[in-house]
Amino acid sequence: MSKIGLFWIGAMIGLALIVGGTWFMLSQNYQFKGVVIDPPVPAADFALRDQHGNIYRLSEQRGKIVLIFFGYTNCPDVCPITLSEFKRIKALLEDQADQVEFVFITVDPQRDTVERLAQYLPNFDPQFIGLTADEATLEAVWKSYGVYQQKQDTGSAAGYLVDHSARTYLIDQRGNWRINYPYGMASEKIVQDLRYLLKTQ
């Protein structure tokens, strides 16, 4: 091989090492945008029924990132806004969107039946997963994730409202509870975290 050929091979190897080293340093210094669970803890498993009547188990989702939000379909503000943000996050992820699952778990099982979830979620994205169960089963899940929920009688014909936690939970590809996002966190910031995890895990 000529000296010129050897030169270019050496240059390419050097460039690869520089790029790799730069990525390694950047990855070591990455700061997540949400509230980090440090160290990450195994996410509590659950088996709940989705809007198609199938059992959804968190432990069977390894290899994907799962974003979880606890809410209810009669929510007037926080829940539809969050699901709209989920839709935006999915759009921003583009070809990586199939590596993330968007999960909505009810805090109002009396009204959020399988049928009701099936009607509601397509307003945002038909691939979003809605989960429900009897109240005793859900209470165990709420407790595992520190979810607050409390009915509030409005005294109106519209029925009661439900006060509830408004965090979004990120479960990573290994099934670890990794990050909490407060309500109102910018979609772009969450997408940055997702892209980082999809590239490094």
SVG drawing of the C-alpha trace seen along z (x, -y; Angstrom):
<svg xmlns="http://www.w3.org/2000/svg" viewBox="-77 -24 82 34">
<polyline fill="none" stroke="black" stroke-width="0.4" points="0.0,0.0 1.2,-3.5 2.2,-6.1 -0.8,-8.2 -3.1,-5.3 -1.6,-4.6 -1.9,-8.3 -5.6,-8.4 -6.2,-5.2 -4.4,-6.7 -6.3,-10.0 -9.7,-8.2 -8.8,-6.1 -7.7,-9.3 -10.9,-11.1 -12.9,-8.1 -11.1,-8.1 -11.6,-11.9 -15.3,-11.6 -15.7,-8.6 -13.8,-10.3 -15.8,-13.5 -19.1,-11.5 -17.8,-9.6 -17.0,-12.9 -20.3,-14.5 -22.2,-11.4 -20.5,-11.4 -21.4,-15.0 -25.0,-14.8 -27.5,-16.3 -31.1,-14.9 -33.8,-17.5 -36.2,-15.9 -35.9,-14.8 -33.4,-12.0 -33.9,-8.9 -30.4,-8.3 -29.6,-5.5 -32.4,-4.2 -34.7,-1.7 -36.5,1.3 -40.0,0.0 -42.8,1.8 -44.4,4.3 -48.1,4.2 -50.7,6.1 -53.6,3.9 -56.2,4.1 -55.7,1.9 -58.3,0.2 -58.5,3.3 -59.2,5.6 -55.7,7.1 -53.5,7.4 -50.5,5.1 -47.6,6.0 -44.8,3.4 -42.2,6.2 -42.9,7.3 -41.8,3.9 -38.1,4.4 -36.1,2.9 -38.4,-0.1 -38.7,-3.3 -42.1,-3.7 -43.5,-7.1 -46.3,-6.8 -48.9,-9.4 -51.7,-8.9 -54.9,-10.7 -58.5,-10.4 -60.6,-11.0 -63.0,-13.5 -60.0,-15.7 -60.6,-19.3 -57.1,-20.4 -53.9,-18.7 -54.6,-15.3 -55.5,-16.4 -52.7,-18.9 -50.2,-16.1 -51.5,-13.7 -51.2,-16.5 -47.6,-16.9 -47.1,-13.1 -48.3,-13.5 -45.8,-16.2 -43.0,-14.2 -43.8,-11.2 -43.8,-13.5 -40.4,-15.0 -38.9,-11.5 -39.7,-10.7 -38.2,-7.3 -37.3,-6.6 -40.9,-6.9 -41.5,-3.1 -38.9,-2.6 -41.0,-4.6 -44.4,-3.6 -46.9,-6.2 -49.0,-4.9 -52.0,-6.5 -53.2,-4.9 -56.5,-5.9 -57.0,-7.4 -60.8,-7.1 -61.6,-3.4 -65.4,-3.9 -65.7,-5.9 -62.6,-5.0 -63.7,-1.6 -62.0,0.2 -64.7,-1.1 -64.2,-4.7 -60.5,-4.6 -61.0,-3.2 -63.1,-6.2 -60.9,-8.7 -57.3,-8.0 -57.7,-8.2 -58.4,-11.9 -54.6,-12.1 -53.1,-9.0 -54.6,-5.5 -51.3,-3.9 -51.3,-5.4 -52.0,-2.8 -54.7,-3.4 -54.9,-1.1 -57.6,-0.4 -58.6,2.2 -60.6,2.5 -59.9,-0.1 -58.0,2.3 -55.6,3.3 -55.0,-0.3 -54.5,-1.4 -51.5,0.9 -50.1,-0.6 -50.8,-4.2 -49.0,-3.4 -46.0,-1.9 -45.5,-5.1 -46.4,-7.6 -49.5,-8.8 -52.0,-11.0 -55.7,-10.8 -58.7,-12.2 -62.3,-12.7 -63.7,-16.2 -67.5,-16.6 -68.3,-19.6 -72.0,-19.6 -72.7,-19.9 -74.4,-17.7 -71.0,-17.0 -70.1,-14.9 -67.0,-14.8 -63.4,-15.8 -60.3,-14.0 -57.3,-15.7 -54.2,-13.8 -50.5,-13.9 -49.4,-15.3 -45.9,-13.8 -44.8,-11.8 -42.6,-8.8 -39.8,-7.5 -39.0,-3.8 -35.9,-3.0 -35.2,0.0 -33.9,2.1 -37.1,1.6 -35.7,-1.0 -37.6,-4.0 -35.2,-6.6 -36.8,-10.1 -39.8,-12.1 -41.0,-15.0 -43.1,-17.7 -46.2,-18.9 -45.4,-21.5 -41.9,-20.3 -41.2,-21.3 -41.5,-18.4 -38.2,-19.3 -36.4,-18.7 -38.0,-15.3 -37.1,-14.4 -33.5,-15.2 -33.5,-12.8 -35.2,-10.1 -32.7,-10.5 -29.8,-10.2 -31.2,-7.1 -32.0,-5.5 -28.4,-6.1 -26.6,-5.0 -28.6,-2.1"/>
</svg>
